[in-house]
Amino acid sequence: MISGLDGFRTPIIFGLVNIVQLTPGAGGMYCGNCFRDNILVKELRRQGHDTLMIPLYLEMTLEEEDATEDAPLFYNGINVYLDQISKFFRKAPRFIREITGARQFLKWTHGRAAKTRAEDVGELTLSMLMGESGNQTQELDDLIRFLKAQGHPDVISLSNSMLIGMARRLKQELGCPVVCQLQGEFNYVESMRPEQKEAVWKLMAERARDIDLFISPSQYFADLMKEKLEIPNRKFRVIHNGINLDGYEPSPTIPRPTALGFFARMCPEKGLDLLVEAFLQIKARNQVDALELWVGGGCGPGDEAFVAQLQDKIKQKGWISDAKFFPNLSREDKQDFLRNLNLLCVPAEEGEAFGLYTIEALASGVPLAQPNHSAFPEIIEATQGGVLCDVSSADTLSRDLEKALLDLKGLREIGTRGREVVLKDYSAESMAKATIRVYEELHSGSRPEPSTAPATAA
């Protein structure tokens, strides 16, 4: 579960850890970061560690009980945006900021956030990365004021590296280490306009020096981000994502009809259009008996038109009765969805850091057919729970999927083997224990020196 690159010295176990977890919400959309952090915080508490989870930007949409409880929301999405575009608002009285931060405004933001693209928020991203020198300094002041009132944390954890701009002042004001989780930032930054992308990576590399330790969900993503952020091996640890295993059970028999499944956000970045084309090619060859395509996962306002286009394409080919779409499922419905699959394939673009859907499927006894890139070879090798596919075209993907689907008994055996590994090594309990070991290593070392270097935007 945990691998060190250049190890810390032997840790001194100092008892219960006082942890602050800062996690951005995604409004009305499902968010893998939110799921992971929520699972982690609940398990840390169950193991006896004092852990405060604070939401940022928007409220979270979760499938389990919300671990933020009654914690106030900071960096309110409306105020962050207004801080960026209005000098007047940055100096506005507190009561005005409280009005714009009201829940009814946030609910309006939910739909807009779902349609936001990285290429449209490059300047805002740069400002946030500048931290105390950016346009959102009042938001940072409010967060620090609140944290000081809660007592002294042993460690502050940032949910992803897009938050590292706040690390410098957090360390100066609270005097504790700041760690940063990694999960999917690469594709977000890479989708920006070229000039913005270059500036963002440069500023992220500067601000990464303020982070005491980065935690990556895969070795692949650690290596990728280590190069982009220009930071040494000793500042990285790898802790695989884990899930709450309650309710994940395999089907008692091989599911029929044969169901090829997809479970992730229904968007081009996750390769849903590629999978649909591969499905249509398999159907046209008619070698796999009673094949159906089951598509589940998050579908926000910004995804609906894309999904409708795919459904029209399937309908035109005459196979719409064999394609089933299940958007925004509850936890229980998702588990039922997964256990009725024969094979899961999410042909996501390169840059995928992990993919919680991989271990959710394996926990259900469902084998994987994943691209031969990103973190997927690492996951397949570790779990022995699937096969790697050539996703260079719909034709190559369809051939690989067809070959796998013609051996349902063999797929069943692979899924069973993968489930055994996930139950042992990819649980919430395992993830939390590995995280605490890292925090103890960090806490046993020298206290971090405050950073004083000025911030630049380019």
MIZAKOL-762981 format. One record per residue (C-alpha): residue number from 0; residue in one letter; x, y, z. Coordinates in nm, 2 decimals. Example, Ala and Ser with C-alpha at 12.3 -4.5 7.8 and 13.67 -1.06 7.14 Angstrom:
num_residu_px_py_pz
0_A_1.23_-0.45_0.78 $
1_S_1.37_-0.11_0.71 $
end
This chain:
num_residu_px_py_pz
0_M_0.00_0.00_0.00 $
1_I_0.28_0.24_0.07 $
2_S_0.62_0.28_-0.10 $
3_G_0.89_0.53_-0.01 $
4_L_1.13_0.67_-0.27 $
5_D_1.40_0.81_-0.04 $
6_G_1.29_0.70_0.31 $
7_F_1.23_0.92_0.61 $
8_R_1.42_0.82_0.92 $
9_T_1.25_0.57_1.15 $
10_P_0.92_0.73_1.28 $
11_I_0.85_0.81_1.64 $
12_I_0.49_0.70_1.72 $
13_F_0.34_1.00_1.89 $
14_G_-0.02_0.89_1.95 $
15_L_-0.33_1.03_1.80 $
16_V_-0.28_1.27_1.51 $
17_N_-0.47_1.60_1.48 $
18_I_-0.53_1.63_1.11 $
19_V_-0.70_1.90_0.90 $
20_Q_-0.82_1.79_0.55 $
21_L_-0.90_2.06_0.30 $
22_T_-1.12_1.94_0.01 $
23_P_-1.29_2.13_-0.27 $
24_G_-1.65_2.03_-0.34 $
25_A_-1.79_2.00_-0.69 $
26_G_-2.14_2.12_-0.63 $
27_G_-2.40_1.89_-0.79 $
28_M_-2.14_1.67_-0.96 $
29_Y_-1.98_1.35_-0.83 $
30_C_-1.61_1.40_-0.77 $
31_G_-1.35_1.12_-0.72 $
32_N_-1.13_1.35_-0.49 $
33_C_-1.43_1.41_-0.27 $
34_F_-1.51_1.04_-0.25 $
35_R_-1.16_0.95_-0.16 $
36_D_-1.11_1.22_0.10 $
37_N_-1.45_1.15_0.26 $
38_I_-1.37_0.78_0.29 $
39_L_-1.02_0.86_0.43 $
40_V_-1.14_1.10_0.69 $
41_K_-1.42_0.88_0.82 $
42_E_-1.17_0.59_0.85 $
43_L_-0.91_0.80_1.02 $
44_R_-1.17_0.90_1.28 $
45_R_-1.28_0.54_1.32 $
46_Q_-0.92_0.45_1.40 $
47_G_-0.91_0.72_1.67 $
48_H_-0.74_1.01_1.50 $
49_D_-0.88_1.36_1.55 $
50_T_-0.96_1.47_1.19 $
51_L_-1.13_1.79_1.07 $
52_M_-1.25_1.79_0.71 $
53_I_-1.32_2.14_0.57 $
54_P_-1.50_2.19_0.24 $
55_L_-1.39_2.45_-0.01 $
56_Y_-1.55_2.62_-0.31 $
57_L_-1.88_2.43_-0.33 $
58_E_-2.07_2.18_-0.13 $
59_M_-1.99_1.81_-0.19 $
60_T_-2.21_1.55_-0.36 $
61_L_-2.13_1.22_-0.20 $
62_E_-2.26_0.87_-0.19 $
63_E_-2.19_0.82_0.18 $
64_E_-2.24_1.02_0.50 $
65_D_-2.07_1.36_0.46 $
66_A_-1.75_1.38_0.69 $
67_T_-1.75_1.76_0.68 $
68_E_-2.04_1.75_0.92 $
69_D_-2.10_2.11_1.03 $
70_A_-1.77_2.26_0.92 $
71_P_-1.81_2.59_0.74 $
72_L_-1.73_2.62_0.38 $
73_F_-1.43_2.84_0.28 $
74_Y_-1.32_2.98_-0.05 $
75_N_-1.69_3.01_-0.14 $
76_G_-1.71_2.96_-0.52 $
77_I_-1.91_3.28_-0.58 $
78_N_-1.67_3.50_-0.37 $
79_V_-1.36_3.34_-0.53 $
80_Y_-1.50_3.43_-0.87 $
81_L_-1.60_3.79_-0.77 $
82_D_-1.26_3.84_-0.60 $
83_Q_-1.10_3.76_-0.94 $
84_I_-1.30_3.99_-1.16 $
85_S_-1.37_4.29_-0.92 $
86_K_-1.13_4.51_-0.73 $
87_F_-1.43_4.66_-0.56 $
88_F_-1.55_4.33_-0.43 $
89_R_-1.21_4.25_-0.28 $
90_K_-1.26_4.55_-0.05 $
91_A_-1.63_4.49_0.01 $
92_P_-1.75_4.48_0.37 $
93_R_-1.79_4.14_0.53 $
94_F_-2.17_4.15_0.53 $
95_I_-2.17_4.17_0.15 $
96_R_-1.94_3.87_0.12 $
97_E_-2.17_3.68_0.35 $
98_I_-2.47_3.76_0.13 $
99_T_-2.30_3.64_-0.19 $
100_G_-2.18_3.33_0.00 $
101_A_-2.53_3.23_0.10 $
102_R_-2.65_2.88_0.01 $
103_Q_-2.90_2.99_-0.26 $
104_F_-2.61_3.15_-0.45 $
105_L_-2.41_2.84_-0.42 $
106_K_-2.69_2.63_-0.55 $
107_W_-2.70_2.85_-0.86 $
108_T_-2.32_2.80_-0.89 $
109_H_-2.36_2.42_-0.90 $
110_G_-2.49_2.41_-1.25 $
111_R_-2.24_2.66_-1.38 $
112_A_-1.95_2.48_-1.22 $
113_A_-2.05_2.16_-1.40 $
114_K_-2.00_2.34_-1.73 $
115_T_-1.67_2.51_-1.64 $
116_R_-1.37_2.41_-1.85 $
117_A_-1.01_2.44_-1.74 $
118_E_-0.93_2.65_-2.05 $
119_D_-1.18_2.91_-1.93 $
120_V_-1.04_2.96_-1.57 $
121_G_-0.66_2.99_-1.64 $
122_E_-0.63_3.33_-1.48 $
123_L_-0.83_3.23_-1.18 $
124_T_-0.61_2.92_-1.14 $
125_L_-0.30_3.14_-1.15 $
126_S_-0.44_3.37_-0.89 $
127_M_-0.53_3.09_-0.65 $
128_L_-0.18_2.94_-0.69 $
129_M_-0.03_3.28_-0.59 $
130_G_-0.19_3.24_-0.25 $
131_E_-0.12_3.54_-0.03 $
132_S_-0.03_3.74_-0.34 $
133_G_-0.34_3.65_-0.53 $
134_N_-0.68_3.80_-0.55 $
135_Q_-0.84_3.57_-0.29 $
136_T_-0.64_3.68_0.01 $
137_Q_-0.95_3.75_0.22 $
138_E_-1.06_3.39_0.17 $
139_L_-0.72_3.27_0.29 $
140_D_-0.73_3.50_0.59 $
141_D_-1.07_3.37_0.69 $
142_L_-0.95_3.01_0.67 $
143_I_-0.65_3.07_0.88 $
144_R_-0.85_3.26_1.14 $
145_F_-1.08_2.96_1.17 $
146_L_-0.80_2.71_1.19 $
147_K_-0.62_2.90_1.47 $
148_A_-0.94_2.89_1.67 $
149_Q_-0.95_2.51_1.64 $
150_G_-0.62_2.45_1.81 $
151_H_-0.28_2.34_1.67 $
152_P_-0.30_2.07_1.40 $
153_D_-0.02_1.82_1.36 $
154_V_-0.06_1.82_0.98 $
155_I_-0.27_1.99_0.71 $
156_S_-0.36_1.79_0.40 $
157_L_-0.45_1.95_0.07 $
158_S_-0.68_1.74_-0.15 $
159_N_-0.49_1.82_-0.47 $
160_S_-0.20_2.03_-0.60 $
161_M_-0.43_2.31_-0.73 $
162_L_-0.45_2.42_-0.37 $
163_I_-0.07_2.45_-0.31 $
164_G_-0.08_2.83_-0.33 $
165_M_-0.22_2.84_0.03 $
166_A_0.06_2.62_0.18 $
167_R_0.31_2.90_0.24 $
168_R_0.08_3.11_0.47 $
169_L_-0.06_2.80_0.64 $
170_K_0.29_2.70_0.74 $
171_Q_0.38_3.05_0.85 $
172_E_0.07_3.10_1.06 $
173_L_0.01_2.75_1.20 $
174_G_0.37_2.61_1.21 $
175_C_0.28_2.26_1.10 $
176_P_0.37_2.05_0.80 $
177_V_0.15_2.07_0.49 $
178_V_0.11_1.76_0.27 $
179_C_-0.06_1.75_-0.07 $
180_Q_-0.25_1.46_-0.21 $
181_L_-0.23_1.41_-0.59 $
182_Q_-0.52_1.30_-0.81 $
183_G_-0.59_1.40_-1.17 $
184_E_-0.44_1.75_-1.18 $
185_F_-0.22_1.67_-1.49 $
186_N_-0.51_1.65_-1.74 $
187_Y_-0.68_1.95_-1.59 $
188_V_-0.37_2.17_-1.64 $
189_E_-0.29_2.02_-1.98 $
190_S_-0.64_2.11_-2.11 $
191_M_-0.57_2.48_-2.06 $
192_R_-0.46_2.72_-2.34 $
193_P_-0.09_2.68_-2.42 $
194_E_0.02_3.01_-2.27 $
195_Q_-0.19_2.96_-1.96 $
196_K_-0.07_2.60_-1.92 $
197_E_0.30_2.70_-1.93 $
198_A_0.24_2.97_-1.67 $
199_V_0.04_2.74_-1.44 $
200_W_0.30_2.46_-1.45 $
201_K_0.58_2.72_-1.38 $
202_L_0.40_2.87_-1.08 $
203_M_0.30_2.52_-0.95 $
204_A_0.67_2.42_-0.96 $
205_E_0.76_2.72_-0.75 $
206_R_0.48_2.67_-0.50 $
207_A_0.55_2.30_-0.48 $
208_R_0.86_2.39_-0.27 $
209_D_0.63_2.49_0.01 $
210_I_0.49_2.14_0.04 $
211_D_0.65_1.91_0.29 $
212_L_0.53_1.59_0.12 $
213_F_0.33_1.48_-0.18 $
214_I_0.11_1.16_-0.16 $
215_S_0.03_1.00_-0.49 $
216_P_-0.22_0.72_-0.56 $
217_S_0.02_0.55_-0.80 $
218_Q_0.38_0.53_-0.88 $
219_Y_0.30_0.63_-1.24 $
220_F_0.15_0.96_-1.13 $
221_A_0.42_1.03_-0.87 $
222_D_0.68_1.00_-1.15 $
223_L_0.47_1.22_-1.38 $
224_M_0.41_1.50_-1.13 $
225_K_0.77_1.48_-0.99 $
226_E_0.89_1.58_-1.34 $
227_K_0.62_1.85_-1.39 $
228_L_0.67_2.01_-1.04 $
229_E_1.05_1.97_-1.04 $
230_I_1.07_1.83_-0.69 $
231_P_1.29_1.55_-0.56 $
232_N_1.20_1.19_-0.49 $
233_R_1.23_1.23_-0.12 $
234_K_0.92_1.45_-0.11 $
235_F_0.69_1.17_-0.26 $
236_R_0.51_0.88_-0.11 $
237_V_0.27_0.64_-0.29 $
238_I_-0.04_0.53_-0.11 $
239_H_-0.30_0.35_-0.33 $
240_N_-0.66_0.46_-0.30 $
241_G_-0.89_0.25_-0.09 $
242_I_-1.27_0.22_-0.06 $
243_N_-1.53_0.13_0.20 $
244_L_-1.58_-0.24_0.11 $
245_D_-1.92_-0.27_0.27 $
246_G_-2.18_-0.38_0.02 $
247_Y_-1.95_-0.48_-0.26 $
248_E_-2.03_-0.84_-0.35 $
249_P_-1.99_-1.05_-0.67 $
250_S_-2.28_-1.20_-0.85 $
251_P_-2.34_-1.56_-0.74 $
252_T_-2.34_-1.67_-1.11 $
253_I_-2.19_-1.55_-1.43 $
254_P_-2.41_-1.25_-1.53 $
255_R_-2.63_-1.29_-1.84 $
256_P_-2.68_-1.13_-2.08 $
257_T_-2.32_-1.05_-2.14 $
258_A_-2.27_-0.70_-2.00 $
259_L_-1.97_-0.48_-2.11 $
260_G_-1.96_-0.20_-1.85 $
261_F_-1.84_0.16_-1.81 $
262_F_-1.84_0.34_-1.48 $
263_A_-1.69_0.69_-1.46 $
264_R_-1.79_1.04_-1.55 $
265_M_-1.97_1.03_-1.88 $
266_C_-1.74_1.25_-2.08 $
267_P_-1.48_1.23_-2.36 $
268_E_-1.19_1.24_-2.12 $
269_K_-1.29_0.90_-1.98 $
270_G_-1.32_0.76_-2.34 $
271_L_-1.69_0.68_-2.34 $
272_D_-1.72_0.77_-2.71 $
273_L_-1.44_0.53_-2.79 $
274_L_-1.60_0.25_-2.59 $
275_V_-1.94_0.31_-2.77 $
276_E_-1.77_0.28_-3.11 $
277_A_-1.59_-0.04_-3.00 $
278_F_-1.93_-0.18_-2.88 $
279_L_-2.09_-0.11_-3.21 $
280_Q_-1.81_-0.28_-3.40 $
281_I_-1.84_-0.59_-3.17 $
282_K_-2.22_-0.60_-3.22 $
283_A_-2.17_-0.57_-3.60 $
284_R_-1.94_-0.88_-3.60 $
285_N_-2.20_-1.07_-3.39 $
286_Q_-1.95_-1.30_-3.23 $
287_V_-2.04_-1.23_-2.87 $
288_D_-2.38_-1.37_-2.77 $
289_A_-2.64_-1.13_-2.62 $
290_L_-2.39_-0.84_-2.57 $
291_E_-2.52_-0.53_-2.39 $
292_L_-2.34_-0.20_-2.31 $
293_W_-2.41_-0.07_-1.95 $
294_V_-2.30_0.28_-1.89 $
295_G_-2.30_0.42_-1.54 $
296_G_-2.14_0.71_-1.35 $
297_G_-2.16_1.09_-1.31 $
298_C_-2.35_1.29_-1.57 $
299_G_-2.37_1.66_-1.50 $
300_P_-2.53_1.94_-1.71 $
301_G_-2.21_1.98_-1.91 $
302_D_-2.22_1.61_-2.01 $
303_E_-2.58_1.57_-2.12 $
304_A_-2.54_1.68_-2.48 $
305_F_-2.24_1.45_-2.53 $
306_V_-2.43_1.15_-2.39 $
307_A_-2.73_1.23_-2.60 $
308_Q_-2.51_1.23_-2.92 $
309_L_-2.38_0.89_-2.82 $
310_Q_-2.73_0.75_-2.77 $
311_D_-2.84_0.89_-3.11 $
312_K_-2.54_0.71_-3.27 $
313_I_-2.63_0.38_-3.11 $
314_K_-3.00_0.43_-3.21 $
315_Q_-2.90_0.49_-3.57 $
316_K_-2.71_0.16_-3.58 $
317_G_-3.01_-0.02_-3.44 $
318_W_-2.87_-0.13_-3.11 $
319_I_-3.03_0.12_-2.86 $
320_S_-3.22_-0.16_-2.69 $
321_D_-2.89_-0.32_-2.60 $
322_A_-2.74_0.00_-2.45 $
323_K_-2.84_0.10_-2.10 $
324_F_-2.75_0.43_-1.93 $
325_F_-2.75_0.48_-1.55 $
326_P_-2.65_0.83_-1.46 $
327_N_-2.57_0.95_-1.10 $
328_L_-2.64_0.62_-0.92 $
329_S_-2.66_0.60_-0.54 $
330_R_-2.40_0.38_-0.37 $
331_E_-2.64_0.08_-0.34 $
332_D_-2.75_0.11_-0.70 $
333_K_-2.39_0.14_-0.82 $
334_Q_-2.30_-0.18_-0.63 $
335_D_-2.59_-0.36_-0.80 $
336_F_-2.49_-0.21_-1.13 $
337_L_-2.13_-0.34_-1.10 $
338_R_-2.21_-0.69_-0.99 $
339_N_-2.42_-0.74_-1.30 $
340_L_-2.12_-0.67_-1.53 $
341_N_-1.90_-0.93_-1.70 $
342_L_-1.62_-0.68_-1.78 $
343_L_-1.55_-0.31_-1.70 $
344_C_-1.37_-0.09_-1.95 $
345_V_-1.30_0.28_-1.90 $
346_P_-1.07_0.38_-2.18 $
347_A_-0.96_0.71_-2.02 $
348_E_-0.71_0.94_-2.17 $
349_E_-0.35_0.93_-2.07 $
350_G_-0.27_1.10_-1.74 $
351_E_-0.52_0.90_-1.53 $
352_A_-0.37_0.89_-1.18 $
353_F_-0.57_0.59_-1.05 $
354_G_-0.94_0.56_-1.10 $
355_L_-1.15_0.45_-0.81 $
356_Y_-1.38_0.27_-1.05 $
357_T_-1.11_0.01_-1.10 $
358_I_-1.11_-0.12_-0.74 $
359_E_-1.48_-0.07_-0.71 $
360_A_-1.53_-0.31_-1.00 $
361_L_-1.28_-0.56_-0.87 $
362_A_-1.44_-0.55_-0.52 $
363_S_-1.75_-0.67_-0.70 $
364_G_-1.56_-0.95_-0.87 $
365_V_-1.57_-0.78_-1.21 $
366_P_-1.24_-0.79_-1.41 $
367_L_-1.09_-0.49_-1.59 $
368_A_-1.00_-0.42_-1.95 $
369_Q_-0.80_-0.10_-1.93 $
370_P_-0.57_0.10_-2.15 $
371_N_-0.20_0.01_-2.16 $
372_H_-0.10_0.35_-2.02 $
373_S_-0.12_0.58_-1.72 $
374_A_-0.17_0.40_-1.38 $
375_F_-0.36_0.11_-1.53 $
376_P_-0.07_-0.13_-1.60 $
377_E_0.03_-0.07_-1.24 $
378_I_-0.31_-0.16_-1.10 $
379_I_-0.35_-0.46_-1.33 $
380_E_-0.01_-0.60_-1.23 $
381_A_-0.08_-0.54_-0.86 $
382_T_-0.43_-0.70_-0.85 $
383_Q_-0.39_-0.95_-1.14 $
384_G_-0.75_-0.85_-1.20 $
385_G_-0.77_-0.77_-1.57 $
386_V_-0.62_-0.73_-1.91 $
387_L_-0.46_-0.44_-2.09 $
388_C_-0.61_-0.31_-2.42 $
389_D_-0.49_-0.13_-2.72 $
390_V_-0.69_0.19_-2.73 $
391_S_-0.52_0.35_-3.02 $
392_S_-0.84_0.31_-3.22 $
393_A_-1.19_0.17_-3.18 $
394_D_-1.10_-0.12_-3.40 $
395_T_-0.81_-0.24_-3.18 $
396_L_-1.01_-0.18_-2.86 $
397_S_-1.31_-0.38_-3.00 $
398_R_-1.08_-0.67_-3.10 $
399_D_-0.93_-0.69_-2.75 $
400_L_-1.26_-0.66_-2.58 $
401_E_-1.42_-0.92_-2.80 $
402_K_-1.14_-1.16_-2.73 $
403_A_-1.20_-1.12_-2.35 $
404_L_-1.58_-1.14_-2.37 $
405_L_-1.56_-1.47_-2.56 $
406_D_-1.42_-1.64_-2.25 $
407_L_-1.67_-1.55_-1.97 $
408_K_-1.55_-1.83_-1.74 $
409_G_-1.19_-1.70_-1.77 $
410_L_-1.31_-1.35_-1.69 $
411_R_-1.49_-1.47_-1.39 $
412_E_-1.17_-1.63_-1.26 $
413_I_-0.98_-1.31_-1.32 $
414_G_-1.24_-1.11_-1.13 $
415_T_-1.23_-1.34_-0.84 $
416_R_-0.85_-1.32_-0.82 $
417_G_-0.87_-0.94_-0.83 $
418_R_-1.13_-0.92_-0.56 $
419_E_-0.91_-1.11_-0.32 $
420_V_-0.63_-0.86_-0.36 $
421_V_-0.86_-0.56_-0.33 $
422_L_-1.01_-0.69_-0.01 $
423_K_-0.66_-0.72_0.14 $
424_D_-0.48_-0.42_0.00 $
425_Y_-0.73_-0.16_-0.12 $
426_S_-0.96_-0.10_0.17 $
427_A_-1.03_0.22_0.35 $
428_E_-0.86_0.07_0.65 $
429_S_-0.54_0.00_0.46 $
430_M_-0.54_0.34_0.31 $
431_A_-0.58_0.52_0.64 $
432_K_-0.31_0.31_0.82 $
433_A_-0.07_0.39_0.54 $
434_T_-0.16_0.76_0.56 $
435_I_-0.10_0.77_0.93 $
436_R_0.24_0.60_0.89 $
437_V_0.34_0.88_0.65 $
438_Y_0.22_1.15_0.88 $
439_E_0.41_1.00_1.17 $
440_E_0.72_0.99_0.96 $
441_L_0.68_1.35_0.86 $
442_H_0.60_1.46_1.22 $
443_S_0.90_1.28_1.36 $
444_G_1.14_1.49_1.13 $
445_S_1.23_1.85_1.16 $
446_R_0.96_2.11_1.18 $
447_P_0.92_2.28_0.84 $
448_E_1.09_2.62_0.79 $
449_P_0.85_2.89_0.69 $
450_S_0.88_3.00_0.33 $
451_T_0.95_3.36_0.25 $
452_A_1.01_3.36_-0.13 $
453_P_0.78_3.60_-0.32 $
454_A_0.52_3.46_-0.56 $
455_T_0.52_3.53_-0.93 $
456_A_0.25_3.45_-1.18 $
457_A_0.48_3.36_-1.47 $
end
